Amino acid sequence: MPPVAPTVYTRQTLPPKGSCWYCEKPLDSVRRFCGKECHDAFDEEAEFTR
Ligand SMILES: [Zn+2]
């Protein structure tokens, strides 16, 4: 496995926080995104800021 920069969250390392990581919509505590759109959008942003 390639090393991951500790300051950069990817969707695999994101801890569930009770709301969507992208749009902050409240979610149950085990989900990170409210849907695929936010998931993909967050991913694209992560790629872009890497
Ligand atoms: Zn969302």
PDB file of the backbone (N, CA, C, O) and the ligand in Angstrom, with CONECT records:
HET     ZN  A 101       1
ATOM      1  N   MET A   1       0.835  -1.216   0.000  1.00  0.00           N
ATOM      2  CA  MET A   1       0.000   0.000   0.000  1.00  0.00           C
ATOM      3  C   MET A   1       0.859   1.250   0.000  1.00  0.00           C
ATOM      4  O   MET A   1       1.813   1.338   0.773  1.00  0.00           O
ATOM      5  N   PRO A   2       0.548   2.206  -0.836  1.00  0.00           N
ATOM      6  CA  PRO A   2       1.332   3.449  -0.859  1.00  0.00           C
ATOM      7  C   PRO A   2       1.061   4.257   0.392  1.00  0.00           C
ATOM      8  O   PRO A   2      -0.043   4.225   0.935  1.00  0.00           O
ATOM      9  N   PRO A   3       2.060   4.974   0.845  1.00  0.00           N
ATOM     10  CA  PRO A   3       1.860   5.808   2.039  1.00  0.00           C
ATOM     11  C   PRO A   3       0.876   6.942   1.765  1.00  0.00           C
ATOM     12  O   PRO A   3       0.795   7.459   0.652  1.00  0.00           O
ATOM     13  N   VAL A   4       0.151   7.305   2.778  1.00  0.00           N
ATOM     14  CA  VAL A   4      -0.827   8.381   2.634  1.00  0.00           C
ATOM     15  C   VAL A   4      -0.420   9.533   3.532  1.00  0.00           C
ATOM     16  O   VAL A   4      -0.142   9.337   4.716  1.00  0.00           O
ATOM     17  N   ALA A   5      -0.383  10.712   2.983  1.00  0.00           N
ATOM     18  CA  ALA A   5      -0.059  11.891   3.784  1.00  0.00           C
ATOM     19  C   ALA A   5      -1.064  12.037   4.914  1.00  0.00           C
ATOM     20  O   ALA A   5      -2.271  12.027   4.671  1.00  0.00           O
ATOM     21  N   PRO A   6      -0.590  12.170   6.138  1.00  0.00           N
ATOM     22  CA  PRO A   6      -1.502  12.169   7.281  1.00  0.00           C
ATOM     23  C   PRO A   6      -2.465  13.345   7.317  1.00  0.00           C
ATOM     24  O   PRO A   6      -3.529  13.250   7.930  1.00  0.00           O
ATOM     25  N   THR A   7      -2.122  14.426   6.688  1.00  0.00           N
ATOM     26  CA  THR A   7      -2.992  15.602   6.745  1.00  0.00           C
ATOM     27  C   THR A   7      -4.063  15.571   5.671  1.00  0.00           C
ATOM     28  O   THR A   7      -5.011  16.355   5.711  1.00  0.00           O
ATOM     29  N   VAL A   8      -3.918  14.675   4.718  1.00  0.00           N
ATOM     30  CA  VAL A   8      -4.881  14.634   3.625  1.00  0.00           C
ATOM     31  C   VAL A   8      -5.853  13.488   3.827  1.00  0.00           C
ATOM     32  O   VAL A   8      -5.471  12.318   3.855  1.00  0.00           O
ATOM     33  N   TYR A   9      -7.094  13.845   3.965  1.00  0.00           N
ATOM     34  CA  TYR A   9      -8.114  12.814   4.087  1.00  0.00           C
ATOM     35  C   TYR A   9      -8.554  12.358   2.709  1.00  0.00           C
ATOM     36  O   TYR A   9      -8.851  13.170   1.833  1.00  0.00           O
ATOM     37  N   THR A  10      -8.591  11.064   2.535  1.00  0.00           N
ATOM     38  CA  THR A  10      -9.239  10.514   1.356  1.00  0.00           C
ATOM     39  C   THR A  10     -10.536   9.879   1.820  1.00  0.00           C
ATOM     40  O   THR A  10     -10.783   9.779   3.022  1.00  0.00           O
ATOM     41  N   ARG A  11     -11.342   9.463   0.908  1.00  0.00           N
ATOM     42  CA  ARG A  11     -12.621   8.903   1.339  1.00  0.00           C
ATOM     43  C   ARG A  11     -12.432   7.616   2.133  1.00  0.00           C
ATOM     44  O   ARG A  11     -13.320   7.221   2.889  1.00  0.00           O
ATOM     45  N   GLN A  12     -11.302   6.965   1.972  1.00  0.00           N
ATOM     46  CA  GLN A  12     -11.063   5.741   2.729  1.00  0.00           C
ATOM     47  C   GLN A  12     -10.676   6.026   4.178  1.00  0.00           C
ATOM     48  O   GLN A  12     -10.922   5.201   5.058  1.00  0.00           O
ATOM     49  N   THR A  13     -10.079   7.175   4.429  1.00  0.00           N
ATOM     50  CA  THR A  13      -9.591   7.466   5.777  1.00  0.00           C
ATOM     51  C   THR A  13     -10.499   8.406   6.544  1.00  0.00           C
ATOM     52  O   THR A  13     -10.276   8.658   7.728  1.00  0.00           O
ATOM     53  N   LEU A  14     -11.498   8.915   5.893  1.00  0.00           N
ATOM     54  CA  LEU A  14     -12.406   9.825   6.575  1.00  0.00           C
ATOM     55  C   LEU A  14     -13.145   9.125   7.700  1.00  0.00           C
ATOM     56  O   LEU A  14     -13.739   8.069   7.485  1.00  0.00           O
ATOM     57  N   PRO A  15     -13.120   9.692   8.888  1.00  0.00           N
ATOM     58  CA  PRO A  15     -13.952   9.133   9.946  1.00  0.00           C
ATOM     59  C   PRO A  15     -15.387   9.620   9.792  1.00  0.00           C
ATOM     60  O   PRO A  15     -15.608  10.778   9.436  1.00  0.00           O
ATOM     61  N   PRO A  16     -16.352   8.771  10.051  1.00  0.00           N
ATOM     62  CA  PRO A  16     -17.739   9.242  10.025  1.00  0.00           C
ATOM     63  C   PRO A  16     -17.912  10.302  11.092  1.00  0.00           C
ATOM     64  O   PRO A  16     -17.419  10.144  12.209  1.00  0.00           O
ATOM     65  N   LYS A  17     -18.594  11.362  10.771  1.00  0.00           N
ATOM     66  CA  LYS A  17     -18.738  12.431  11.757  1.00  0.00           C
ATOM     67  C   LYS A  17     -20.190  12.820  12.013  1.00  0.00           C
ATOM     68  O   LYS A  17     -20.463  13.818  12.681  1.00  0.00           O
ATOM     69  N   GLY A  18     -21.103  12.042  11.489  1.00  0.00           N
ATOM     70  CA  GLY A  18     -22.508  12.322  11.763  1.00  0.00           C
ATOM     71  C   GLY A  18     -23.144  13.282  10.788  1.00  0.00           C
ATOM     72  O   GLY A  18     -24.327  13.607  10.893  1.00  0.00           O
ATOM     73  N   SER A  19     -22.335  13.742   9.824  1.00  0.00           N
ATOM     74  CA  SER A  19     -22.904  14.577   8.768  1.00  0.00           C
ATOM     75  C   SER A  19     -22.073  14.392   7.508  1.00  0.00           C
ATOM     76  O   SER A  19     -20.954  13.879   7.550  1.00  0.00           O
ATOM     77  N   CYS A  20     -22.633  14.814   6.404  1.00  0.00           N
ATOM     78  CA  CYS A  20     -21.935  14.655   5.135  1.00  0.00           C
ATOM     79  C   CYS A  20     -20.662  15.505   5.117  1.00  0.00           C
ATOM     80  O   CYS A  20     -20.689  16.681   5.480  1.00  0.00           O
ATOM     81  N   TRP A  21     -19.567  14.913   4.700  1.00  0.00           N
ATOM     82  CA  TRP A  21     -18.294  15.644   4.658  1.00  0.00           C
ATOM     83  C   TRP A  21     -18.294  16.723   3.587  1.00  0.00           C
ATOM     84  O   TRP A  21     -17.485  17.650   3.618  1.00  0.00           O
ATOM     85  N   TYR A  22     -19.198  16.590   2.656  1.00  0.00           N
ATOM     86  CA  TYR A  22     -19.180  17.571   1.569  1.00  0.00           C
ATOM     87  C   TYR A  22     -20.197  18.679   1.776  1.00  0.00           C
ATOM     88  O   TYR A  22     -19.862  19.858   1.659  1.00  0.00           O
ATOM     89  N   CYS A  23     -21.436  18.316   2.081  1.00  0.00           N
ATOM     90  CA  CYS A  23     -22.475  19.334   2.183  1.00  0.00           C
ATOM     91  C   CYS A  23     -22.967  19.545   3.612  1.00  0.00           C
ATOM     92  O   CYS A  23     -23.837  20.382   3.857  1.00  0.00           O
ATOM     93  N   GLU A  24     -22.406  18.782   4.557  1.00  0.00           N
ATOM     94  CA  GLU A  24     -22.735  18.947   5.980  1.00  0.00           C
ATOM     95  C   GLU A  24     -24.165  18.558   6.328  1.00  0.00           C
ATOM     96  O   GLU A  24     -24.665  18.899   7.400  1.00  0.00           O
ATOM     97  N   LYS A  25     -24.807  17.857   5.438  1.00  0.00           N
ATOM     98  CA  LYS A  25     -26.142  17.373   5.751  1.00  0.00           C
ATOM     99  C   LYS A  25     -26.066  16.316   6.849  1.00  0.00           C
ATOM    100  O   LYS A  25     -25.224  15.421   6.787  1.00  0.00           O
ATOM    101  N   PRO A  26     -26.929  16.408   7.844  1.00  0.00           N
ATOM    102  CA  PRO A  26     -26.892  15.424   8.944  1.00  0.00           C
ATOM    103  C   PRO A  26     -27.130  14.002   8.445  1.00  0.00           C
ATOM    104  O   PRO A  26     -28.022  13.753   7.634  1.00  0.00           O
ATOM    105  N   LEU A  27     -26.322  13.083   8.940  1.00  0.00           N
ATOM    106  CA  LEU A  27     -26.435  11.679   8.559  1.00  0.00           C
ATOM    107  C   LEU A  27     -26.380  10.821   9.810  1.00  0.00           C
ATOM    108  O   LEU A  27     -26.085  11.315  10.898  1.00  0.00           O
ATOM    109  N   ASP A  28     -26.666   9.532   9.653  1.00  0.00           N
ATOM    110  CA  ASP A  28     -26.428   8.651  10.789  1.00  0.00           C
ATOM    111  C   ASP A  28     -24.917   8.500  10.978  1.00  0.00           C
ATOM    112  O   ASP A  28     -24.132   8.822  10.086  1.00  0.00           O
ATOM    113  N   SER A  29     -24.530   8.013  12.137  1.00  0.00           N
ATOM    114  CA  SER A  29     -23.133   8.124  12.554  1.00  0.00           C
ATOM    115  C   SER A  29     -22.159   7.238  11.801  1.00  0.00           C
ATOM    116  O   SER A  29     -20.950   7.374  11.991  1.00  0.00           O
ATOM    117  N   VAL A  30     -22.632   6.346  10.962  1.00  0.00           N
ATOM    118  CA  VAL A  30     -21.698   5.470  10.263  1.00  0.00           C
ATOM    119  C   VAL A  30     -21.438   5.887   8.826  1.00  0.00           C
ATOM    120  O   VAL A  30     -20.563   5.336   8.158  1.00  0.00           O
ATOM    121  N   ARG A  31     -22.212   6.875   8.350  1.00  0.00           N
ATOM    122  CA  ARG A  31     -22.035   7.287   6.960  1.00  0.00           C
ATOM    123  C   ARG A  31     -21.198   8.558   6.879  1.00  0.00           C
ATOM    124  O   ARG A  31     -21.217   9.386   7.790  1.00  0.00           O
ATOM    125  N   ARG A  32     -20.463   8.702   5.777  1.00  0.00           N
ATOM    126  CA  ARG A  32     -19.614   9.883   5.593  1.00  0.00           C
ATOM    127  C   ARG A  32     -20.204  10.844   4.573  1.00  0.00           C
ATOM    128  O   ARG A  32     -19.943  12.047   4.603  1.00  0.00           O
ATOM    129  N   PHE A  33     -21.009  10.286   3.665  1.00  0.00           N
ATOM    130  CA  PHE A  33     -21.602  11.110   2.617  1.00  0.00           C
ATOM    131  C   PHE A  33     -23.078  10.778   2.482  1.00  0.00           C
ATOM    132  O   PHE A  33     -23.502   9.649   2.728  1.00  0.00           O
ATOM    133  N   CYS A  34     -23.850  11.780   2.088  1.00  0.00           N
ATOM    134  CA  CYS A  34     -25.287  11.548   1.958  1.00  0.00           C
ATOM    135  C   CYS A  34     -25.604  10.823   0.661  1.00  0.00           C
ATOM    136  O   CYS A  34     -26.672  10.224   0.529  1.00  0.00           O
ATOM    137  N   GLY A  35     -24.696  10.870  -0.286  1.00  0.00           N
ATOM    138  CA  GLY A  35     -24.966  10.185  -1.546  1.00  0.00           C
ATOM    139  C   GLY A  35     -23.746  10.174  -2.434  1.00  0.00           C
ATOM    140  O   GLY A  35     -22.704  10.741  -2.106  1.00  0.00           O
ATOM    141  N   LYS A  36     -23.900   9.514  -3.567  1.00  0.00           N
ATOM    142  CA  LYS A  36     -22.775   9.362  -4.483  1.00  0.00           C
ATOM    143  C   LYS A  36     -22.285  10.703  -5.027  1.00  0.00           C
ATOM    144  O   LYS A  36     -21.093  10.892  -5.271  1.00  0.00           O
ATOM    145  N   GLU A  37     -23.210  11.614  -5.207  1.00  0.00           N
ATOM    146  CA  GLU A  37     -22.821  12.917  -5.741  1.00  0.00           C
ATOM    147  C   GLU A  37     -21.816  13.619  -4.837  1.00  0.00           C
ATOM    148  O   GLU A  37     -20.794  14.132  -5.293  1.00  0.00           O
ATOM    149  N   CYS A  38     -22.129  13.629  -3.565  1.00  0.00           N
ATOM    150  CA  CYS A  38     -21.217  14.267  -2.610  1.00  0.00           C
ATOM    151  C   CYS A  38     -19.919  13.482  -2.503  1.00  0.00           C
ATOM    152  O   CYS A  38     -18.834  14.054  -2.393  1.00  0.00           O
ATOM    153  N   HIS A  39     -20.049  12.181  -2.536  1.00  0.00           N
ATOM    154  CA  HIS A  39     -18.884  11.310  -2.495  1.00  0.00           C
ATOM    155  C   HIS A  39     -17.939  11.642  -3.643  1.00  0.00           C
ATOM    156  O   HIS A  39     -16.741  11.842  -3.441  1.00  0.00           O
ATOM    157  N   ASP A  40     -18.485  11.695  -4.824  1.00  0.00           N
ATOM    158  CA  ASP A  40     -17.680  11.985  -6.010  1.00  0.00           C
ATOM    159  C   ASP A  40     -17.131  13.406  -5.990  1.00  0.00           C
ATOM    160  O   ASP A  40     -15.983  13.648  -6.361  1.00  0.00           O
ATOM    161  N   ALA A  41     -17.960  14.331  -5.555  1.00  0.00           N
ATOM    162  CA  ALA A  41     -17.525  15.727  -5.509  1.00  0.00           C
ATOM    163  C   ALA A  41     -16.373  15.902  -4.534  1.00  0.00           C
ATOM    164  O   ALA A  41     -15.412  16.621  -4.805  1.00  0.00           O
ATOM    165  N   PHE A  42     -16.487  15.232  -3.399  1.00  0.00           N
ATOM    166  CA  PHE A  42     -15.415  15.315  -2.409  1.00  0.00           C
ATOM    167  C   PHE A  42     -14.142  14.710  -2.975  1.00  0.00           C
ATOM    168  O   PHE A  42     -13.050  15.252  -2.806  1.00  0.00           O
ATOM    169  N   ASP A  43     -14.298  13.598  -3.638  1.00  0.00           N
ATOM    170  CA  ASP A  43     -13.176  12.916  -4.253  1.00  0.00           C
ATOM    171  C   ASP A  43     -12.461  13.801  -5.260  1.00  0.00           C
ATOM    172  O   ASP A  43     -11.233  13.885  -5.268  1.00  0.00           O
ATOM    173  N   GLU A  44     -13.233  14.455  -6.101  1.00  0.00           N
ATOM    174  CA  GLU A  44     -12.651  15.331  -7.110  1.00  0.00           C
ATOM    175  C   GLU A  44     -11.879  16.470  -6.463  1.00  0.00           C
ATOM    176  O   GLU A  44     -10.805  16.861  -6.919  1.00  0.00           O
ATOM    177  N   GLU A  45     -12.458  16.987  -5.391  1.00  0.00           N
ATOM    178  CA  GLU A  45     -11.800  18.073  -4.684  1.00  0.00           C
ATOM    179  C   GLU A  45     -10.478  17.595  -4.077  1.00  0.00           C
ATOM    180  O   GLU A  45      -9.473  18.306  -4.096  1.00  0.00           O
ATOM    181  N   ALA A  46     -10.505  16.381  -3.541  1.00  0.00           N
ATOM    182  CA  ALA A  46      -9.302  15.819  -2.944  1.00  0.00           C
ATOM    183  C   ALA A  46      -8.219  15.642  -3.998  1.00  0.00           C
ATOM    184  O   ALA A  46      -7.050  15.935  -3.746  1.00  0.00           O
ATOM    185  N   GLU A  47      -8.592  15.176  -5.147  1.00  0.00           N
ATOM    186  CA  GLU A  47      -7.646  15.040  -6.243  1.00  0.00           C
ATOM    187  C   GLU A  47      -7.055  16.388  -6.622  1.00  0.00           C
ATOM    188  O   GLU A  47      -5.855  16.523  -6.864  1.00  0.00           O
ATOM    189  N   PHE A  48      -7.917  17.360  -6.666  1.00  0.00           N
ATOM    190  CA  PHE A  48      -7.541  18.690  -7.116  1.00  0.00           C
ATOM    191  C   PHE A  48      -6.575  19.367  -6.152  1.00  0.00           C
ATOM    192  O   PHE A  48      -5.664  20.078  -6.576  1.00  0.00           O
ATOM    193  N   THR A  49      -6.775  19.147  -4.860  1.00  0.00           N
ATOM    194  CA  THR A  49      -5.960  19.837  -3.864  1.00  0.00           C
ATOM    195  C   THR A  49      -4.720  19.041  -3.476  1.00  0.00           C
ATOM    196  O   THR A  49      -3.921  19.508  -2.664  1.00  0.00           O
ATOM    197  N   ARG A  50      -4.549  17.871  -4.028  1.00  0.00           N
ATOM    198  CA  ARG A  50      -3.416  17.035  -3.662  1.00  0.00           C
ATOM    199  C   ARG A  50      -2.088  17.642  -4.095  1.00  0.00           C
ATOM    200  O   ARG A  50      -1.034  17.054  -3.858  1.00  0.00           O
TER     201      ARG A  50
HETATM  202 ZN    ZN A 101     -23.835  15.530   0.986  1.00  0.00          ZN2+
END
